[in-house]
Amino acid sequence: MSNPTRQVEQDCAAAQGCGAIELIIEPRDKDLGGFSVRRTLPTAQRKMVGPWIFFDHMGPAEFPAGQGINVRPHPHVNIATVTYLFEGEILHRDSLGSLQAIRPGDINLMVAGSGIVHSERERPELTAVAHRLHGLQLWLALPEKDEEVDAAFHHYPAAAIPSVTVDGVPLRVMMGSAFGVTSPVKVFAETLYLEAHLHPGQTLALPPAEERAVYVAQGSLKAQDTVIPEHSMAVFANVAGVVLEATRESRIAIIGGERLGKRFIDWNFVSSRKERIEQARQDWKAGRFPKVPGDEVEFIPLPE
């Protein structure tokens, strides 16, 4: 997705939790026109968790016939974006010539690197009827040595993402390694991204990572005596033996990885260098980014 303004950080409620929890972030819904987005990263209280610098939970949204996701071409630099759907479908196009429908369980990894432009729309067959959309969109900061790599696009179908059951809890290792399983999805730094589905009373030990957080997409958890409510993110300290317990049927995302240095964000641009962001702004304003084949006419203007 694209940000409607240059401001990315959300005004979220934050609270301290148990000894293992550094912060609980409760985002406020943001209406993007027909559907809502909950943004937990970045916030004033917490900019990143490992390499993850942006975390949006979109929907679930109900679209009547004739409506749907329609995000015009917009640019990114120095990051990689990850799209993961629970329901629905998004049609991805980018300036490399990629044309890919992403469906539930798939992973779309778009490496912006030195610069890319993409759009997110829906096929006419979908918008012709009432439909739903529900998923996560995340941004990964790239290590400084990789910020200017060549742009690339990688699609991993649902069948390629490994699954494992831990103490009766089914989970998928979307990125990185955990519980003896390694995802095929490309990473640039030590990265962790899991999805798990817990029934009431089930428990799951958090896998190790230098930094890590849990987002409750559905349901409710507790860690020791601290409740982690639905649509909130708990950021955990790097301590061993942290166990999550579901108090309701819950679908959760676990993210984390190695700590990276400070990043600057302006609109859809992220970089370790302010001057790189200013260059990207001027390049977009002057029309120097490449076009998206098949979607060359429209674009999102640079917010001033």
TAPEUR-V245793 format. One record per pair of residues at least 24 apart in sequence whose C-alpha atoms are under 10 Angstrom apart, sorted by the first residue. I is the first residue (numbers start at 0). J is the second residue. Records with the same first field share a line. If there is no record, write none. Layout:
I->J, J
This chain:
0->55, 57, 68, 69, 70, 71, 72, 73, 80, 82, 117, 118, 119, 136, 137, 267
1->31, 70, 71, 72, 73, 74, 75, 117, 118, 119, 266, 267, 299
2->31, 73, 265, 266, 267, 268, 299, 302
3->31, 266, 267, 299, 300, 301, 302
4->265, 266, 267, 301, 302, 303
5->264, 265, 266, 267, 268, 301, 302, 303
6->264, 265, 266, 267, 302
7->38, 40, 41, 42, 53, 264, 265, 266, 267
8->38, 39, 40, 41, 42, 43, 44, 45, 46, 53, 264, 265
9->37, 38, 39, 40, 41, 42, 43, 44
10->38, 39, 41, 42, 43, 44
11->37, 38, 39, 40, 41, 42, 43, 44, 231
12->39, 42, 44, 231
13->42, 43, 44, 45, 231, 232, 233
14->44, 233
15->225, 233, 234
16->222, 223, 224, 225, 226, 227, 233, 234, 235
17->221, 222, 223, 224, 225, 226, 235
18->222, 223, 225, 235, 236, 238
19->222, 223, 225, 233, 234, 235, 236, 237, 238, 239, 240, 241, 242
20->212, 222, 223, 225, 227, 233, 234, 235, 236, 237, 238, 241
21->212, 233, 234, 235, 236, 237
22->212, 232, 233, 234, 235, 236
23->212, 213, 214, 225, 226, 227, 228, 231, 232, 233, 234, 235
24->214, 227, 228, 230, 231, 232, 233, 234
25->214, 227, 228, 229, 230, 231, 232, 233
26->55, 56, 230, 231, 232
27->230, 231
28->56, 57, 58, 230
29->57
30->57
31->57, 68
32->67, 68
33->58, 60, 61, 62, 63, 66, 67, 68
34->58, 59, 60, 61, 62, 67, 68, 132, 133
35->59, 60, 133
36->60, 133, 134, 135, 136
37->135, 230, 231
38->135, 136, 137, 230, 231, 232
39->214, 230, 231, 232, 233
40->137, 138, 232
41->264
45->234
46->261, 262, 263, 264
47->139, 140, 210, 211, 255, 258, 259, 260, 261, 262
48->139, 190, 209, 210, 211, 212, 234, 235, 254, 255, 256, 257, 258, 259
49->139, 140, 188, 189, 190, 191, 208, 209, 210, 211, 212, 254, 255, 256, 257, 258, 259, 260
50->78, 138, 139, 140, 141, 142, 187, 188, 189, 190, 191, 210, 254, 255, 256, 257, 258, 259, 260
51->78, 79, 80, 137, 138, 139, 140, 141, 190, 191, 192, 210, 211, 254, 255, 256, 257, 258, 259
52->78, 137, 138, 139, 140, 141, 259, 262, 264, 269
53->80, 81, 136, 137, 138, 139, 140
54->81, 135, 136, 137, 138, 139, 214, 232, 254
55->82, 134, 135, 136, 137, 138
56->83, 84, 133, 134, 135, 136, 137, 214, 215, 216, 230
57->84, 132, 133, 134, 135, 136, 216
58->85, 86, 131, 132, 133, 134, 135
59->85, 86, 87, 131, 132, 133, 134
60->86, 87, 130, 131, 132, 133, 134
61->129, 130, 131, 132, 133
62->125, 126, 128, 129, 130, 131, 132
63->126, 127, 128, 129, 130, 131
64->125, 126, 127, 128, 129, 130
65->123, 125, 126, 127, 128, 129, 130
66->121, 123, 125, 126, 127, 128, 129, 130
67->120, 121, 122, 123, 125, 126, 127, 128, 129, 130, 131, 132
68->119, 120, 121, 122, 126, 132
69->118, 119, 120, 121
70->117, 118, 119, 120, 121, 297, 298, 299
71->116, 117, 118, 119, 120, 294, 295, 296, 297, 298, 299, 300
72->115, 116, 117, 118, 119, 120, 290, 291, 294, 295, 296, 297, 298, 299, 300
73->115, 116, 117, 118, 119, 267, 283, 288, 290, 291, 297, 298, 299, 300, 301
74->111, 114, 115, 116, 117, 118, 266, 267, 268, 279, 280, 282, 283, 288, 289, 290, 298, 299, 301
75->109, 110, 111, 112, 113, 114, 115, 116, 117, 150, 266, 267, 268, 269, 270, 276, 279, 283, 288
76->110, 111, 112, 113, 114, 115, 116, 140, 141, 146, 147, 148, 150, 267, 268, 269, 270, 275, 276, 279
77->110, 111, 112, 113, 114, 115, 139, 140, 141, 142, 143, 145, 146, 147, 148, 149, 150, 262, 268, 269, 270, 271, 272, 275, 276
78->109, 110, 111, 112, 113, 114, 115, 138, 139, 140, 141, 142, 145, 146, 147, 148, 150, 267, 268, 269, 270
79->107, 108, 109, 110, 111, 112, 137, 138, 139, 140, 141, 146, 150, 151, 152, 186, 187, 269
80->107, 108, 109, 110, 111, 136, 137, 138, 139, 140, 152
81->106, 107, 108, 109, 110, 135, 136, 137, 138, 139, 153, 154
82->106, 107, 108, 109, 134, 135, 136, 137, 138, 154
83->107, 108, 133, 134, 135, 136, 137, 157, 173
84->132, 133, 134, 135, 136
85->131, 132, 133, 134, 135
86->130, 131, 132, 133, 134
87->121, 125, 130, 131, 132, 133, 134
88->120, 121, 122, 125, 130, 131, 132, 133, 134
89->118, 119, 120, 121, 122, 125, 132
90->118, 119, 120, 121, 122
91->117, 118, 119, 120, 121
92->116, 117, 118, 119, 120, 152, 291, 292, 293, 294
93->117, 118, 119, 151, 152, 289, 290, 291, 292, 293, 294
94->118, 150, 151, 288, 289, 290, 291, 292, 293, 294, 295
95->150, 151, 152, 289, 290, 291, 292
96->152, 290, 291, 292, 293
97->151, 152, 153, 154, 291, 292, 293
98->152, 291, 292, 293
99->152, 153, 154
100->154
101->154, 155, 156, 157
102->134, 156, 157
103->132, 133, 134, 156, 157
104->134, 155, 156, 157, 158, 159, 160, 171, 173
105->154, 155, 156, 157, 158, 159, 160, 173
106->153, 154, 155, 156, 157, 159, 160, 173, 174, 184
107->136, 152, 153, 154, 155, 156, 184
108->137, 138, 139, 151, 152, 153, 154, 155, 184, 185, 186
109->138, 139, 150, 151, 152, 153, 154
110->138, 139, 141, 146, 147, 148, 149, 150, 151, 152, 153, 185
111->141, 146, 147, 148, 149, 150, 151, 152, 268, 269
112->140, 141, 145, 146, 147, 148, 149, 150, 151, 270
113->145, 146, 147, 148, 149, 150, 151, 275, 279
114->146, 147, 148, 149, 150, 151, 268, 279, 288, 289
115->149, 150, 151, 152, 288, 289, 290, 291
116->150, 283, 288, 289, 290, 291, 298
117->289, 290, 291, 292, 294, 298
118->291, 294, 297, 298, 299
134->216
135->216, 252
138->269
139->186, 187, 188, 190, 269
140->187, 188, 259, 260, 261, 262, 269, 270, 271
141->186, 187, 188, 259, 260, 262, 269, 270, 271
142->187, 188, 258, 259, 260, 270, 271
143->259, 260, 262, 270, 271, 272
144->187
145->187, 188
146->187, 269, 270, 271
147->270
153->184, 185
154->184
155->183, 184, 185
159->183, 184
160->184
162->193, 194, 195
163->195
164->195
165->195, 202, 203, 204
166->201, 202, 203, 204
167->196, 197, 198, 201, 202, 203
168->195, 196, 197, 198, 201, 202, 203
169->194, 195, 196, 197
170->194, 195, 196, 197, 250, 251, 252
171->195, 196, 252
172->253
173->252, 253, 254
174->254, 255
175->254, 255, 256
176->206, 207
177->205, 206, 207, 208
178->204, 205, 206, 207
188->256, 257, 258, 259
189->255, 256, 257, 258, 259
190->254, 255, 256, 257, 258
191->253, 254, 255, 256, 257
192->252, 253, 254, 255, 256
193->251, 252, 253, 254, 255
194->250, 251, 252, 253, 254
195->249, 250, 251, 252, 253
196->245, 248, 249, 250, 251, 252
197->243, 244, 245, 246, 247, 248, 249, 250, 251
198->244, 245, 246, 247, 248, 249, 250
199->244, 245, 246, 247, 248, 249
200->243, 244, 245, 246, 247, 248
201->243, 244, 245, 246, 247, 248, 249
202->242, 243, 244, 245, 246
203->241, 242, 243, 244, 245
204->239, 240, 241, 242, 243, 244
205->235, 238, 239, 240, 241, 242, 243, 253
206->239, 240, 241, 242, 253, 255
207->237, 238, 239, 240, 241, 255, 256
208->235, 236, 237, 238, 239, 254, 255, 256, 257, 258
209->235, 236, 237, 238, 255, 256, 257, 258
210->234, 235, 236, 237, 238, 254, 255, 256, 257, 258
211->235, 236, 237, 253, 254, 255, 256, 257, 258
212->236, 252, 253, 254, 255, 256
213->243, 251, 252, 253, 254, 255
214->250, 251, 252, 253, 254
215->249, 250, 251, 252, 253
216->249, 250, 251, 252
217->247, 248, 249, 250, 251, 252
218->245, 246, 247, 248, 249, 250, 251
219->244, 245, 246, 247, 248, 249, 250, 251
220->244, 245, 246, 247, 248, 249, 250, 251
221->245, 246, 247
265->302
266->301, 302, 303
267->301
